[in-house]
Amino acid sequence: MVKFLKQGKVVILLNGRYAGKKGVIVKTFDDGIDGRKYGHCIVAGIAREPLKVKKSMSEKKVEKRSRVKPFIKMVNFNHLMPTRYSVEVDFKPLAITPEVVANDAKRTEARKAVKKLFQERYTAGKNRWFFSKLRF
């Protein structure tokens, strides 16, 4: 079987709190690990998309409406819907591992790093479709 769920692949979460939200695969575990004996992956995604901005808005309001709220989560492959899109984001320097996702303090730090990464991409105008809300 061809492994198509790889790092950088854009997916849509189907179950749970973030159902219907876009995410990017950070790391995959095809055969599972000790606690999870099934195929799963770590997903970094967008919990809240940036809002629309108009010319008449003040700089402070534009900055507030342009914020991205990310999430990091371990997800079973059955609860993901892969898309044909990929995002070239390098998550290696962030060192997001299952231990980081399990520990609350480390996960908060990782989420802040992901937020910084996503915020830079959004302000640079890269992958605009990734930061827009899904309409269905």
C-alpha positions as CSV (number, residue, x, y, z in Angstrom):
1,M,0.0,0.0,0.0
2,V,1.3,3.5,-0.9
3,K,1.9,5.8,2.1
4,F,0.2,9.0,1.0
5,L,-0.3,10.5,4.5
6,K,3.1,12.2,4.9
7,Q,4.4,15.2,6.6
8,G,3.1,18.5,5.1
9,K,-0.2,16.9,3.8
10,V,-3.2,19.0,4.4
11,V,-6.1,17.1,6.1
12,I,-9.5,17.8,7.4
13,L,-10.4,16.4,10.9
14,L,-13.7,14.5,11.0
15,N,-14.3,13.8,14.7
16,G,-14.0,15.6,18.0
17,R,-13.6,19.2,19.0
18,Y,-11.9,20.2,15.8
19,A,-14.2,18.4,13.4
20,G,-14.3,20.2,10.1
21,K,-11.0,22.1,10.7
22,K,-7.9,22.0,8.5
23,G,-4.7,20.7,9.7
24,V,-1.2,19.7,8.5
25,I,0.4,16.4,9.3
26,V,3.5,16.9,11.4
27,K,4.6,13.3,12.0
28,T,3.0,9.9,11.2
29,F,3.1,6.6,13.0
30,D,1.9,4.0,10.5
31,D,2.3,1.0,12.7
32,G,1.5,2.7,16.0
33,I,3.5,3.0,19.2
34,D,3.2,1.6,22.7
35,G,0.0,3.4,23.9
36,R,-1.7,3.5,20.5
37,K,-1.4,0.3,18.5
38,Y,-3.1,1.7,15.4
39,G,-1.9,4.1,12.7
40,H,-2.1,7.7,13.8
41,C,-0.3,11.0,13.3
42,I,0.4,14.3,15.0
43,V,-1.6,17.1,13.4
44,A,-1.1,20.9,13.7
45,G,-4.1,22.8,12.6
46,I,-6.1,26.0,12.7
47,A,-8.7,26.1,15.5
48,R,-9.8,29.7,14.6
49,E,-9.2,31.3,11.2
50,P,-8.4,35.0,10.8
51,L,-11.3,37.2,10.1
52,K,-11.9,39.6,7.1
53,V,-10.2,42.9,7.2
54,K,-11.2,46.2,5.5
55,K,-9.3,49.3,4.7
56,S,-11.3,51.5,7.1
57,M,-10.3,49.4,10.1
58,S,-7.6,50.7,12.5
59,E,-4.2,49.0,12.7
60,K,-5.0,47.6,16.1
61,K,-8.3,46.1,14.9
62,V,-6.5,44.6,11.8
63,E,-3.9,43.0,14.0
64,K,-6.5,41.5,16.3
65,R,-8.6,40.1,13.4
66,S,-5.5,38.7,11.7
67,R,-4.6,36.3,14.5
68,V,-4.5,32.6,14.0
69,K,-5.3,30.2,16.8
70,P,-3.6,26.8,16.3
71,F,-4.0,23.4,17.8
72,I,-1.8,20.3,18.1
73,K,-3.4,16.9,18.4
74,M,-2.7,13.1,18.0
75,V,-5.3,11.8,15.6
76,N,-6.2,8.3,14.3
77,F,-6.0,7.9,10.5
78,N,-9.6,6.9,10.5
79,H,-10.6,10.4,11.7
80,L,-8.8,12.3,8.9
81,M,-9.8,13.2,5.4
82,P,-6.8,13.8,3.3
83,T,-6.8,16.5,0.6
84,R,-4.8,16.8,-2.5
85,Y,-2.9,19.8,-1.1
86,S,0.4,20.0,0.7
87,V,2.0,22.8,2.6
88,E,5.8,23.2,2.7
89,V,6.2,23.9,6.4
90,D,9.3,22.7,8.3
91,F,8.2,21.3,11.6
92,K,11.6,19.7,12.4
93,P,13.1,22.6,14.4
94,L,9.9,22.5,16.6
95,A,10.7,18.9,17.7
96,I,7.0,17.9,18.1
97,T,6.9,14.3,19.4
98,P,4.3,12.2,21.2
99,E,5.9,13.1,24.5
100,V,5.4,16.8,23.8
101,V,1.8,16.3,22.9
102,A,1.2,14.3,26.1
103,N,2.7,16.9,28.4
104,D,0.6,20.0,28.9
105,A,3.4,22.5,29.5
106,K,5.4,21.3,26.5
107,R,2.3,21.2,24.3
108,T,1.6,24.8,25.2
109,E,5.1,25.8,24.2
110,A,4.8,23.8,20.9
111,R,1.5,25.5,20.2
112,K,3.1,28.9,20.6
113,A,5.8,27.9,18.2
114,V,3.3,26.6,15.7
115,K,1.3,29.8,16.1
116,K,4.3,31.9,15.3
117,L,5.0,29.7,12.2
118,F,1.4,29.9,10.9
119,Q,1.2,33.7,11.7
120,E,4.3,34.3,9.6
121,R,2.9,32.4,6.7
122,Y,-0.4,34.2,6.9
123,T,1.1,37.7,7.0
124,A,3.4,36.8,4.2
125,G,0.4,35.8,2.1
126,K,1.4,32.2,1.5
127,N,-1.3,29.5,1.3
128,R,-4.2,31.9,1.7
129,W,-6.6,29.0,1.1
130,F,-5.2,27.2,4.1
131,F,-6.2,30.1,6.4
132,S,-9.7,30.5,5.1
133,K,-12.8,29.0,6.7
134,L,-14.2,25.8,5.2
135,R,-17.7,26.4,3.7
136,F,-19.9,23.3,3.5
